[in-house]
Each structure stands twice: as C-alpha cells, then as structure tokens.
Amino acid sequence: MQLGRALLHALHNAGISVLYQDREMKTVWARNMRPPWVSDTGVSDTGGDSILPHAQAERIGAAKRNVVASGNPEHLELSIPADDGVRWFQIWVDADHNDGGAVQGVVTTMVETTEQKRREQTLKTLLREVSHRSKNLLAIIQSIATQTSRYSDTLSDFLTRFRGRLQSLASSQDLVTSSNWRGAALRELVSGQVGRYGADPVRSLRFRGANPYLNPNAALHIGLAMHELAVNSVSYGALSRADGFVEVTADLTAASAGETALSLTWAEAIGANDNQPSEKRFGSVALERVVPASLNGTAKLEISGDRLEYHLVVPRGNFETD
C-alpha cells in the first residue's frame, strides 16, 4: 500500500497518466487521468479515446488492437489540437499477460511532451537563423577579402587591413550576439568602433541626435563604415591629433511613402598636414558603394578644404526606434 501511494504521487508529480483496459477495451482502472484523456464526467469506458479527434483516437485504438493481437508493445507520438495551439504526447501501449502468457489486457502510459516539443522547435528555428546569418557574414567577409586585396600593394598591407576589418566585424557581431540577435544601438556601435583605435570616445567622439536600434545586417555594415572612417581619421584626420575629435549626428527624417529614414553624418576637421590619399581605396569604395548598397540606402563622402564629411541615409527597414 505504501508503494502504491508512492507510485501515485510519482505519477501525479511527473504528469504521467496510466490506463488499464481489458481485451475488449473496457476500462478496468485509470490513474492520474487528465485532459484530453478525460471529459468533465470522468474517464469513459473506452479510456478517453472517444473524446479525442477521430484521427488521433483511431491511431491509439489501432495500436491497442495490435498489442492485443501480437502481445508486442507499441509506441507512438501524438499531436492533439488545443485552445492554445497543439499539445504533444508520447504514448506507450504494453500487453498484460496472464500466467499462461495470454494477453488479458493492455496498459497505456501517456506523457505530455508539449514543452519539450516547443523547445525543440525553437532550437531548430534558432539553428536555421544562425545558419542564415553565418552565410551572410561569410559573404561579407569574402567581399571584404576580395576588395581589400584589390586595393593592397603588398601581402603585409593586405593582412594589416584585412585583420582590422575582421576585428571590426567581430566587434559589431559581439553587440548583435549579446542582444540575442536583435541588433545593436547606434551610439554603442559608433563608440565601440572609435574606441577600438585607442581614442577615448568620451573626448574624441561627439555623438548627437537619435539613437535607433539597428538590425543585425545594418549593425555589421554601419559598423564597417564607422571602422573605415575611424581608421582614416587615425591615419590622416582629426583622431591623429591629441586634441582632435569627430562629430557623429543621427537624425530621423521623413522619407518617401511617409516612412522614416536614418540620416547619419560623420564630420571632422582636417588640418593642413592631414594629407588624404587622392587615389580610390577600399575604404572609400566601402563607404560610397558597399555599405549603402547593402542597406538599400545612399551615401556620399566629401573632402573639401579643411573638412571631411560622410553622409549615409538608410530606410526604416534597417532600424527601429521603439
């Protein structure tokens, strides 16, 4: 009796339902029966099969008949429609043999696995998302490698620039990953890219305006643009001087069809000795072509007199403001 009470507690705590039926599928006893196996009036003579949708009831009934006929156990997974979606169950049907070995009844054990099934489905969705984003990231890296080699004179020059760009992507990717793949805040992204080159963002970066949340693709590409601008500034511009600083302004402006666009501007003063290279380099190609094309936006890099300005406009699909 103590063992029986203990087993009943175990069944209840584990959410396991057990049903015993004779060869004619009449219920002999049932323990811990819960919906959908019972109705408001309790367990039916057929053990609740009649309560289920026809297709599911027929699957269980067929399994029980097979067990009675063969004496071999059956196992099946069942999905049952519910008000909040679908409930999943693992069901085992075992034969109860008498002393002579004949089947005198069947024992049906039912365990709900809905939460486990939902976790598995969520995991599969996440794995597909990771695979998709990994392919996108590899495509970006391949493009960077190709373009960097095109504008590098030596292997050493290529490696130096390529490593810097990979580290920039890794920095942006860290922000994306820490947000559970939601993306990254613009201010944090810009500050991180400027701070990677030894500059103190508190002193060397003046950020004004909106701080939208960029989606993962926008975070990676805008991060790459900020990297190119920061490298250029450290090498030739304002950040090459102890008292130099850059200004980044983010405005949300009205665009076509009544949507909002992000207008991002990087501006810095360049002195007389800040000799910007005159030839096209990957940095300017990335800023004016690669980044805006990847975001369905537009961009312009302007160097005139003692000032450098970069303007990037991207549509609403790349960010959110809430």
Order of alpha helices (4+ residues) and beta strands (2+ residues): alpha-beta-beta-alpha-beta-beta-beta-alpha-alpha-beta-alpha-alpha-beta-beta-alpha-beta-beta-alpha-alpha-beta-beta-beta
